[in-house]
Amino acid sequence: MDNKENHVKNLKKSKIKFNITIVLIDLITVILTYYIMPIVQSFPPLSEDFGFQEKVQVLTHVQQYTIVFILGITIHLTSFSIIMRNIKKYVKEYSSNKEISDEEILDIRKECQNIPYKVLLVQMTLFISIGIIFNLIMLVKFFTIVKFTLMIVAITSIVSLLTFITTQRYLSKILISTYDVTLTYEKNLGYRISNIRSLIMQTIPFIAVVLVILSLIGYSKAIEQKGLASANYYKVYLANLALDAEKINKNNLIKVLNEIPLNNGEDSYFIISPYEKERYNSKQDKPITDFALTYRDYFYDDFQEGMLYEEFGSDEQIYAKKVLDYNGNSWYIGFKFSMVDEELLLYYFAIILSLTLVSLIILYIWAKNISKNTIRISENLKEILETNKINKNNILPIMSNDELGDLSYYYNKIQEKLISQQDIISIQSKFSAIGEVAAGMAHDINSPASAIEGTINLLYDFKVESDEEEYKLLLDNMKIAIDKILKLVNNAREQFRNHDNLDKKRFTLNELLMSVKVAEEQAIIKERCTIRINIDNEISIYGIKSKLYQVIVNIVRNALNAYKDNNLQGEIFIQAKEEKSDIIIEIKDTAGGIPEEVKDELFRKILTTRGTKGTGLRTIFGC
């Protein structure tokens, strides 16, 4: 009872630990994303300032990530509550000591193995879908969306995998507790995932995430340098401009800027007037955004190079120069240039895909090599189970000095121990068989020997003048008794001679069953039972005669023991018939039958229902 209470307490602690771990996974993921995303997405310097963010968007990044954290926890806990409803029911029944059937236990074990994979699929689908929808709503630039989507997929993969591992560890404790309820077990419960696939599934996401993050950081740094190069190009031209404050107006500035050669055909120049925030751009489809103006108002004086930015993670940047007119008003002129490098982005994509594929191949080869020894051990154990034999020469080579090497070593040790036990059981079974036959022979020979002894005593006292017919009758009785002794001795000698002879030969079933009847006749009479044999035609069998004999004798003796144990009398009926290529031998008694709980175990292991009176050993007959 104390042990059960400890298990219940451990399950409750595991549930609390599981929930805390899930919360920590989401929290750590959100925090890491908060710090990594600005680097990967090339956010403008100082743009994490709360005051600035409140001006340019509805929610600050901290508020956005807080919502994402709450949403993630809600999705996690809600999905777990739905997927694990049967597990929750089982834990409640287990804790309250309610009776749980074997079928329910097998269902729970199946769910414990399946649920982590369901969680992995559901989590990835939900988070990626929500992330992409959020991405499309918040962002408008194509390459920004691509980078953000890659980050979402990478982060979701890691979160889902960590959740998968955490769920597996928690449910393993639930699964172990089911063996407190019943020792019934089945193979192939749940989804069949090989070790190779499991290892790849749990490793590739980490590799892919590292590659994605490093590639995006590398791309962002390369783009940053490209932006600085473009800014320095225009900075040189703007620094050499000699502008008269009296002539600073829109038209004059357009003429001046129009004379500066563009670094790229996609670039454009702009003018921001101090009057009513008038904005002019040489390309009307690329206006200066409110984000850029707000960033200017907050941070322009902090950057001598005069860098402005269009949006968070924007594909375009601005180099601006402030000039004053004759009234002291600030005009901003400069150039807007694209930082997108499609070739570089495709190059990084190719690197991600190539390295992931190479990692996949290497992992597969590595996992295949690791699993070979495990598979070999499994196949050897399966062979022992199916053939009921242990090959003394089948020693597993110890290929490495690690856990797999230990597994091979202990397998060999267990095999040695099983071989030793098998030899002992074989010897014991032989002695047991000899002892049973010897005891039966002693009993069976005793009766005719006693009859001969009595007849001889009568002959000593017999008078010469006695009746000749009566004298002949005494001699006939002695002959019958001697013939019976000879049959018993010959039959026993045949069984001993062939006990270890596994050579197959042809014999008739009629002859074998009559031998069984003769051998067991005295025991049958003693238990006040009868034996009846019914064979329509003479049936010829090619097989191991001694083994089949022992099988039928064992069944007949079991029937007699059943009659004796239940204080009953009855008949043992043996019937044999041929049906096409099969020979069917039916042995029936009316002693009560085999209990239902024993039937399923009959041919699986050493089994006896007679306590210390039985051995549970069985004979295999080969035909």
VEXLUM-532113 format. One line per field, with one value per residue (C-alpha): z, x, y; residue number from 1. Coordinates in Angstrom, 1 decimal, m for minus. Layout:
<pts>
w: (Z ...) $
u: (X ...) $
v: (Y ...) $
nr: (NUM ...) $
</pts>
This chain:
<pts>
w: (0.0 0.9 m2.5 m4.3 m2.4 m3.4 m7.0 m6.8 m5.2 m7.9 m10.6 m9.1 m8.8 m12.4 m13.6 m11.8 m13.1 m16.6 m16.6 m15.1 m17.8 m20.6 m19.2 m19.0 m22.6 m23.8 m21.6 m22.6 m26.2 m26.1 m24.4 m26.7 m29.7 m28.4 m28.4 m31.6 m33.8 m34.0 m35.1 m37.7 m39.0 m39.0 m36.8 m36.7 m33.9 m30.7 m32.2 m29.1 m27.2 m25.7 m26.3 m30.0 m30.4 m28.9 m31.6 m34.6 m33.8 m31.8 m29.5 m28.3 m28.9 m25.2 m25.4 m28.6 m27.1 m23.9 m26.0 m27.9 m24.6 m23.2 m26.6 m26.6 m23.1 m23.8 m26.9 m25.1 m22.0 m24.0 m26.5 m23.7 m21.9 m25.0 m26.1 m22.6 m21.4 m21.2 m19.4 m16.8 m16.3 m15.8 m13.3 m11.3 m11.3 m10.4 m7.5 m6.1 m6.4 m8.8 m10.8 m14.3 m16.9 m18.9 m22.1 m20.6 m19.5 m23.0 m24.4 m22.0 m22.9 m26.6 m25.9 m23.9 m26.9 m29.5 m27.7 m28.0 m31.8 m31.8 m29.7 m32.1 m35.1 m33.5 m32.0 m35.2 m37.2 m34.8 m34.1 m37.7 m38.9 m36.2 m36.9 m40.6 m40.2 m37.7 m40.1 m43.0 m40.9 m39.4 m42.3 m45.9 m47.5 m49.3 m48.1 m44.6 m44.6 m45.9 m43.2 m40.5 m41.7 m41.6 m38.0 m37.1 m38.6 m36.9 m33.5 m33.7 m34.6 m31.5 m29.2 m30.6 m30.2 m26.7 m25.9 m27.5 m25.3 m22.2 m23.0 m23.6 m20.2 m18.4 m20.1 m19.5 m15.8 m16.5 m18.6 m15.9 m13.4 m15.5 m14.6 m11.0 m12.2 m14.5 m15.9 m19.1 m22.1 m25.9 m28.6 m31.2 m29.2 m30.7 m33.8 m34.9 m35.1 m35.6 m33.6 m36.8 m37.6 m34.0 m33.8 m37.1 m36.1 m32.9 m34.3 m37.7 m36.3 m34.1 m37.0 m39.3 m36.7 m36.1 m39.9 m40.4 m37.5 m38.5 m42.2 m41.4 m39.1 m41.8 m44.4 m42.1 m41.4 m45.1 m45.9 m43.1 m44.7 m48.1 m46.6 m45.0 m48.4 m50.1 m47.3 m47.5 m51.3 m50.9 m47.8 m49.8 m52.4 m49.9 m47.7 m50.7 m51.5 m51.1 m50.4 m49.9 m47.2 m49.2 m52.1 m50.1 m51.4 m53.0 m56.7 m56.1 m54.0 m56.7 m59.2 m56.9 m56.0 m59.6 m60.5 m58.1 m59.9 m58.4 m57.0 m58.2 m60.7 m57.9 m55.7 m55.4 m53.7 m51.4 m49.8 m46.6 m46.1 m42.7 m43.9 m43.2 m43.4 m47.2 m48.6 m52.1 m53.6 m57.1 m57.4 m56.4 m55.6 m52.8 m50.4 m47.1 m44.4 m41.1 m39.4 m40.9 m39.8 m36.3 m36.2 m37.4 m34.6 m31.9 m33.0 m35.9 m33.7 m32.2 m35.6 m37.2 m40.4 m40.6 m41.1 m41.2 m41.6 m43.3 m41.0 m38.5 m40.6 m43.8 m47.0 m47.6 m45.8 m46.0 m45.7 m44.8 m44.4 m42.5 m44.0 m42.7 m44.7 m44.1 m41.5 m39.5 m40.5 m41.0 m44.4 m44.8 m48.1 m49.0 m50.8 m50.3 m51.4 m51.4 m49.3 m50.8 m52.3 m53.9 m55.0 m51.5 m50.0 m52.5 m51.7 m48.0 m48.8 m50.9 m47.9 m45.5 m47.8 m48.7 m45.2 m43.9 m46.6 m45.8 m42.1 m42.8 m44.8 m42.2 m39.4 m41.2 m41.7 m38.1 m36.7 m38.9 m37.6 m34.0 m34.3 m35.9 m32.6 m31.0 m34.0 m33.8 m30.0 m30.7 m33.5 m31.3 m28.5 m31.0 m32.3 m28.8 m28.1 m31.4 m31.4 m27.7 m28.2 m27.3 m29.7 m27.6 m30.5 m31.1 m29.1 m29.9 m30.6 m28.4 m31.0 m28.8 m25.2 m24.6 m23.7 m26.8 m25.9 m22.4 m23.9 m26.0 m22.9 m20.7 m23.4 m23.7 m19.9 m19.8 m22.7 m20.7 m17.7 m19.8 m21.4 m18.0 m16.7 m19.9 m19.4 m15.8 m16.8 m19.5 m17.1 m14.5 m17.0 m18.1 m14.5 m13.9 m16.9 m15.9 m12.3 m13.5 m15.8 m13.1 m10.5 m13.0 m14.0 m10.3 m9.7 m12.9 m12.5 m8.9 m9.7 m12.2 m10.1 m7.0 m9.1 m10.2 m6.6 m5.4 m8.1 m7.3 m3.7 m4.7 m6.9 m4.0 m2.0 m5.0 m4.8 m7.6 m7.5 m8.0 m11.0 m14.1 m15.5 m12.4 m12.6 m16.2 m15.3 m12.8 m15.4 m17.9 m15.3 m14.7 m18.5 m18.8 m15.9 m17.4 m20.9 m19.3 m17.5 m20.7 m22.5 m19.8 m19.7 m23.6 m23.8 m21.1 m22.8 m26.1 m24.4 m22.6 m25.8 m27.8 m25.2 m26.7 m30.2 m32.3 m35.5 m37.3 m38.5 m39.6 m37.1 m36.7 m34.4 m33.5 m32.1 m30.1 m28.5 m27.5 m25.8 m23.9 m22.8 m21.6 m19.8 m18.0 m17.4 m13.8 m13.0 m14.8 m12.8 m9.6 m10.1 m11.0 m14.5 m18.0 m21.3 m24.7 m28.0 m31.3 m34.6 m37.8 m40.0 m39.4 m39.4 m40.3 m39.0 m39.9 m36.9 m33.5 m31.9 m28.3 m28.2 m29.3 m26.9 m24.0 m25.1 m25.0 m21.8 m20.1 m21.2 m20.0 m16.7 m16.4 m16.9 m14.3 m11.9 m12.5 m11.8 m8.6 m7.4 m8.0 m6.4 m9.7 m11.8 m15.5 m19.0 m21.0 m24.6 m27.4 m31.0 m34.1 m37.6 m40.9 m42.6 m45.9 m44.9 m41.2 m38.4 m35.6 m32.2 m29.7 m26.0 m23.9 m20.2 m18.0 m15.0 m15.2 m18.0 m18.0 m16.1 m18.5 m16.9 m17.7 m21.3 m22.8 m21.0 m21.9 m24.6 m23.6 m20.5 m17.9 m16.3 m13.7 m11.7 m9.3 m7.1 m6.0 m7.5 m11.1 m13.1 m15.9 m18.4 m21.9 m24.7 m28.3 m30.9 m34.4 m37.4) $
u: (0.0 2.9 4.5 1.2 0.9 4.5 3.6 0.5 2.6 5.3 2.6 1.2 4.8 5.4 2.3 3.3 6.8 5.5 3.3 6.2 8.5 6.1 5.7 9.5 9.9 7.5 9.0 12.6 11.6 9.9 12.8 15.4 13.3 12.9 16.7 17.5 14.8 16.2 19.5 18.1 15.6 18.0 15.9 17.1 19.5 17.7 14.3 13.5 12.9 9.4 8.5 9.5 7.6 4.4 4.6 5.0 2.8 m0.2 1.7 5.3 7.5 7.3 3.5 3.5 5.8 3.7 0.6 2.5 3.6 0.1 m1.2 1.5 0.7 m3.0 m2.5 m0.2 m2.4 m5.6 m4.3 m2.8 m6.1 m7.9 m5.3 m4.7 m8.2 m8.1 m4.7 m6.2 m9.1 m6.7 m4.6 m7.7 m8.9 m5.4 m5.1 m8.5 m7.7 m10.6 m10.6 m9.1 m9.5 m6.6 m8.1 m8.2 m4.5 m3.4 m5.3 m3.6 m0.2 m1.0 m1.9 1.2 3.2 1.1 0.4 3.9 3.7 0.2 1.5 4.4 2.1 m0.6 1.9 3.8 0.7 m0.9 2.2 3.4 m0.1 m0.5 3.0 2.5 m0.9 0.7 3.5 1.3 m0.7 2.2 4.7 4.3 7.8 8.3 11.8 11.0 8.1 10.4 13.0 10.3 8.6 11.9 12.4 8.9 9.4 12.8 11.5 8.4 10.4 12.5 9.6 7.6 10.6 11.3 7.6 7.7 10.6 9.0 5.7 7.4 9.2 6.0 4.0 6.7 6.0 2.3 3.1 5.3 2.5 0.2 2.4 1.3 m2.2 m1.5 1.4 m0.5 1.5 1.4 3.9 3.5 1.3 1.2 3.0 6.0 8.9 12.3 15.3 16.8 13.8 13.4 17.1 16.8 13.5 15.0 18.3 17.5 15.3 18.2 20.6 18.1 17.4 21.1 21.6 18.6 19.6 23.3 22.3 19.9 22.4 25.0 22.6 21.7 25.3 26.1 23.1 24.1 27.5 25.9 23.7 26.7 28.5 25.6 25.2 29.0 28.6 25.9 27.5 30.6 28.5 26.2 29.2 30.7 27.6 27.9 24.3 23.4 20.8 19.0 18.5 17.3 13.9 12.3 13.0 16.7 17.2 15.7 18.2 21.2 20.2 19.4 23.0 24.3 24.7 22.7 24.6 21.8 19.0 16.5 17.7 15.9 16.5 14.1 13.4 11.5 10.3 9.8 6.5 3.5 5.8 5.9 7.8 9.1 10.6 12.1 10.2 6.6 6.1 8.7 7.5 9.1 7.2 5.9 8.2 11.3 10.1 9.4 12.8 14.4 12.7 13.8 17.3 18.7 21.0 22.4 23.8 26.4 26.1 22.5 20.9 17.2 15.0 11.7 10.3 11.3 13.3 12.8 14.5 15.2 17.3 17.9 20.9 19.7 21.5 20.0 20.4 19.1 17.4 17.7 15.0 16.8 14.3 15.6 15.3 16.3 17.7 19.2 18.9 16.8 18.4 17.4 19.4 17.9 20.3 18.3 21.4 22.8 19.5 19.2 22.8 22.0 18.9 21.0 23.5 20.6 19.1 22.5 23.8 20.5 20.5 24.1 23.4 20.4 22.5 25.3 22.8 21.1 24.4 25.4 22.0 22.0 25.4 24.3 21.1 22.9 23.9 20.6 18.8 21.1 20.3 16.6 16.7 18.6 16.1 13.3 14.9 15.2 11.5 10.3 12.4 12.7 16.4 19.6 22.5 25.6 27.8 25.8 27.9 27.4 30.7 31.3 32.0 32.5 33.3 30.0 26.4 25.8 29.0 27.5 24.3 26.1 28.1 25.1 23.2 26.0 26.0 22.3 22.5 25.2 22.9 19.9 22.0 23.0 19.4 18.3 20.7 19.6 15.9 16.7 18.4 15.7 12.9 14.7 15.0 11.5 10.3 12.4 11.0 7.4 7.9 9.7 7.0 4.3 6.2 6.7 3.0 2.0 4.4 3.4 m0.1 0.9 3.9 1.7 m0.6 2.3 3.5 0.1 m0.3 3.2 2.2 m1.0 1.1 3.3 0.3 m1.5 m2.2 m1.4 m4.8 m6.3 m8.4 m6.2 m8.4 m7.9 m4.2 m4.1 m6.1 m3.5 m0.7 m2.7 m3.1 0.6 1.2 m1.1 0.6 4.1 2.9 1.7 5.0 6.9 4.7 5.3 9.0 9.3 7.2 9.3 12.5 11.3 10.6 14.0 15.8 14.1 14.0 16.9 16.4 14.9 15.1 11.8 10.4 7.0 4.7 1.0 m1.2 m3.2 m0.1 1.0 m2.4 m2.6 0.8 m0.5 m3.5 m1.4 1.1 m1.7 m4.2 m3.4 m3.5 m6.9 m8.3 m6.9 m8.8 m11.9 m12.0 m12.1 m10.3 m11.9 m10.0 m11.8 m9.8 m11.8 m8.8 m5.2 m3.4 0.3 2.5 6.0 7.5 9.2 7.2 8.6 7.7 4.1 3.8 4.9 2.5 m0.5 0.6 1.0 m2.6 m4.0 m2.3 m3.5 m7.0 m6.6 m5.2 m8.2 m10.6 m8.6 m8.3 m12.1 m13.0 m14.8 m15.0 m15.3 m14.1 m11.1 m12.0 m9.3 m10.4 m8.1 m9.1 m7.5 m8.7 m7.0 m3.3 m4.0 m4.2 m6.5 m6.2 m8.9 m8.6 m11.7 m12.6 m15.4 m13.3 m14.2 m12.0 m9.3 m9.9 m10.4 m7.5 m5.1 m6.1 m4.3 m1.0 m0.9 1.7 3.6 5.6 6.3 2.9 1.3 m1.9 m1.0 1.5 4.4 2.8 3.4 6.4 4.8 7.3 6.0 7.1 7.5 6.4 7.9 6.2) $
v: (0.0 2.3 1.6 2.5 5.7 6.6 6.0 8.2 11.0 10.7 10.9 14.1 15.6 14.6 16.3 19.6 19.3 18.7 21.8 23.9 22.6 23.5 27.0 27.4 26.2 28.8 31.5 30.8 30.6 34.0 35.6 34.2 35.2 38.7 39.1 37.1 38.6 42.1 40.8 38.4 40.9 43.8 46.1 49.7 50.6 51.9 50.9 48.8 52.0 51.8 55.4 55.1 51.8 53.4 56.0 53.7 50.7 49.7 47.3 47.4 44.4 43.5 43.6 41.5 38.8 38.8 38.1 35.4 33.8 33.8 32.4 29.7 28.6 28.6 26.5 24.1 23.5 23.4 20.9 18.8 18.8 17.6 15.0 13.6 13.4 9.6 9.8 12.2 9.7 6.8 8.7 9.6 5.9 4.7 7.2 6.2 2.4 1.8 m1.4 m1.0 m3.7 m5.1 m3.7 m0.2 m0.6 m1.6 1.4 3.8 2.3 2.8 6.4 7.0 6.1 7.9 11.2 12.7 12.4 13.9 16.7 17.3 17.4 19.6 22.0 22.5 23.0 25.5 27.6 27.8 28.7 31.4 32.7 33.0 34.7 37.1 37.6 38.5 40.9 42.8 42.8 43.9 43.4 40.1 39.4 40.4 38.0 35.2 35.8 36.0 32.8 31.0 32.1 31.0 27.6 27.2 28.3 26.2 23.1 23.5 24.3 21.3 19.0 20.1 19.7 16.2 15.1 16.6 14.9 11.5 11.7 12.5 9.8 7.2 7.5 7.0 4.0 2.5 2.9 0.7 m2.3 m1.9 m2.6 m5.6 m7.5 m8.1 m6.7 m6.6 m5.9 m3.2 m0.8 2.7 4.2 2.2 4.6 3.0 4.2 5.6 7.7 8.8 9.9 11.8 13.4 14.6 15.8 17.4 20.2 21.4 21.3 23.1 25.8 26.5 26.7 29.0 31.3 31.5 32.0 34.8 36.5 36.2 37.6 40.5 41.4 41.2 43.5 45.8 46.2 46.8 49.5 51.2 51.1 52.7 55.3 56.2 56.6 59.2 60.7 61.7 63.6 65.3 66.3 68.2 70.2 73.9 75.0 78.7 79.1 81.7 79.3 76.3 75.4 72.4 73.3 74.2 71.1 68.9 70.3 69.7 66.2 65.3 66.0 63.3 59.9 57.1 54.1 51.8 52.2 51.3 54.1 57.5 60.9 62.7 66.0 66.5 70.1 71.7 73.0 70.8 67.8 67.9 65.0 64.6 61.5 61.2 57.9 58.4 54.7 54.9 57.6 58.3 56.6 58.0 55.4 57.1 60.5 59.4 57.6 60.9 62.8 60.4 59.3 61.4 63.4 60.2 59.1 61.3 59.2 60.3 56.8 56.5 53.4 52.7 50.0 47.3 44.8 46.9 46.0 49.7 52.3 56.0 58.3 61.8 65.1 68.0 71.5 74.9 77.5 81.3 81.1 78.4 75.7 72.1 70.5 66.9 65.7 62.3 59.1 56.0 52.7 49.0 46.5 43.4 40.9 38.2 36.2 36.3 35.2 32.3 31.4 31.1 29.1 26.7 26.4 25.6 23.0 21.4 21.2 19.9 17.2 16.3 16.2 13.9 11.5 11.4 11.0 8.1 6.3 6.9 5.9 2.8 1.8 2.3 0.3 m2.8 m4.3 m3.6 m5.2 m8.2 m8.7 m8.3 m10.9 m13.4 m13.0 m13.5 m16.7 m18.0 m17.2 m18.7 m21.9 m22.4 m23.2 m21.4 m21.6 m22.1 m20.8 m17.7 m15.2 m11.5 m9.8 m6.8 m4.1 m1.0 0.1 1.9 1.3 m0.9 m2.9 m3.4 m4.6 m7.2 m8.3 m8.8 m10.5 m13.1 m13.5 m14.0 m16.5 m18.5 m18.6 m19.7 m22.4 m23.7 m23.6 m25.3 m28.2 m28.6 m28.6 m31.1 m33.5 m33.0 m33.7 m36.9 m38.1 m37.1 m39.1 m42.1 m41.9 m41.7 m44.7 m46.6 m45.9 m47.0 m50.1 m51.0 m50.6 m52.4 m55.3 m55.8 m57.1 m59.9 m60.8 m61.2 m63.4 m65.6 m65.8 m66.9 m69.4 m70.9 m71.3 m73.1 m75.4 m76.3 m77.5 m79.1 m82.8 m85.2 m86.5 m83.1 m82.2 m81.9 m79.1 m77.0 m77.6 m76.4 m73.3 m72.3 m72.6 m70.5 m67.8 m67.8 m67.5 m64.5 m62.8 m63.4 m62.1 m58.9 m58.4 m58.9 m56.4 m53.8 m54.4 m54.3 m51.1 m49.4 m50.5 m49.1 m45.7 m45.6 m46.6 m43.9 m41.1 m39.2 m40.5 m37.7 m39.7 m39.8 m43.1 m44.5 m46.2 m46.8 m44.8 m47.9 m49.6 m46.5 m45.9 m49.6 m49.2 m46.2 m48.2 m51.1 m48.8 m46.9 m49.7 m50.3 m46.6 m46.3 m49.3 m47.8 m44.5 m46.5 m45.1 m46.5 m45.8 m46.2 m45.9 m45.3 m45.4 m46.1 m47.1 m47.9 m44.5 m44.4 m41.5 m40.4 m38.7 m39.2 m42.0 m41.6 m37.9 m38.5 m41.4 m39.1 m36.3 m38.7 m40.4 m37.0 m36.0 m39.3 m38.9 m35.3 m36.6 m39.2 m36.6 m34.4 m37.2 m38.0 m34.4 m33.8 m37.2 m38.2 m41.3 m41.4 m42.3 m41.2 m41.2 m41.2 m40.7 m40.4 m39.6 m38.4 m35.2 m34.5 m34.0 m33.7 m36.3 m35.2 m36.9 m36.0 m36.8 m36.1 m36.5 m35.3 m34.2 m30.5 m28.9 m26.3 m23.0 m20.0 m18.1 m20.9 m21.6 m18.5 m19.5 m23.2 m23.2 m20.0 m21.0 m23.7 m24.0 m26.3 m26.0 m28.8 m26.8 m28.9 m32.1 m30.9 m29.7 m27.8 m29.3 m30.1 m32.3 m31.1 m33.7 m33.3 m34.8) $
nr: (1 2 3 4 5 6 7 8 9 10 11 12 13 14 15 16 17 18 19 20 21 22 23 24 25 26 27 28 29 30 31 32 33 34 35 36 37 38 39 40 41 42 43 44 45 46 47 48 49 50 51 52 53 54 55 56 57 58 59 60 61 62 63 64 65 66 67 68 69 70 71 72 73 74 75 76 77 78 79 80 81 82 83 84 85 86 87 88 89 90 91 92 93 94 95 96 97 98 99 100 101 102 103 104 105 106 107 108 109 110 111 112 113 114 115 116 117 118 119 120 121 122 123 124 125 126 127 128 129 130 131 132 133 134 135 136 137 138 139 140 141 142 143 144 145 146 147 148 149 150 151 152 153 154 155 156 157 158 159 160 161 162 163 164 165 166 167 168 169 170 171 172 173 174 175 176 177 178 179 180 181 182 183 184 185 186 187 188 189 190 191 192 193 194 195 196 197 198 199 200 201 202 203 204 205 206 207 208 209 210 211 212 213 214 215 216 217 218 219 220 221 222 223 224 225 226 227 228 229 230 231 232 233 234 235 236 237 238 239 240 241 242 243 244 245 246 247 248 249 250 251 252 253 254 255 256 257 258 259 260 261 262 263 264 265 266 267 268 269 270 271 272 273 274 275 276 277 278 279 280 281 282 283 284 285 286 287 288 289 290 291 292 293 294 295 296 297 298 299 300 301 302 303 304 305 306 307 308 309 310 311 312 313 314 315 316 317 318 319 320 321 322 323 324 325 326 327 328 329 330 331 332 333 334 335 336 337 338 339 340 341 342 343 344 345 346 347 348 349 350 351 352 353 354 355 356 357 358 359 360 361 362 363 364 365 366 367 368 369 370 371 372 373 374 375 376 377 378 379 380 381 382 383 384 385 386 387 388 389 390 391 392 393 394 395 396 397 398 399 400 401 402 403 404 405 406 407 408 409 410 411 412 413 414 415 416 417 418 419 420 421 422 423 424 425 426 427 428 429 430 431 432 433 434 435 436 437 438 439 440 441 442 443 444 445 446 447 448 449 450 451 452 453 454 455 456 457 458 459 460 461 462 463 464 465 466 467 468 469 470 471 472 473 474 475 476 477 478 479 480 481 482 483 484 485 486 487 488 489 490 491 492 493 494 495 496 497 498 499 500 501 502 503 504 505 506 507 508 509 510 511 512 513 514 515 516 517 518 519 520 521 522 523 524 525 526 527 528 529 530 531 532 533 534 535 536 537 538 539 540 541 542 543 544 545 546 547 548 549 550 551 552 553 554 555 556 557 558 559 560 561 562 563 564 565 566 567 568 569 570 571 572 573 574 575 576 577 578 579 580 581 582 583 584 585 586 587 588 589 590 591 592 593 594 595 596 597 598 599 600 601 602 603 604 605 606 607 608 609 610 611 612 613 614 615 616 617 618 619 620 621 622 623) $
</pts>
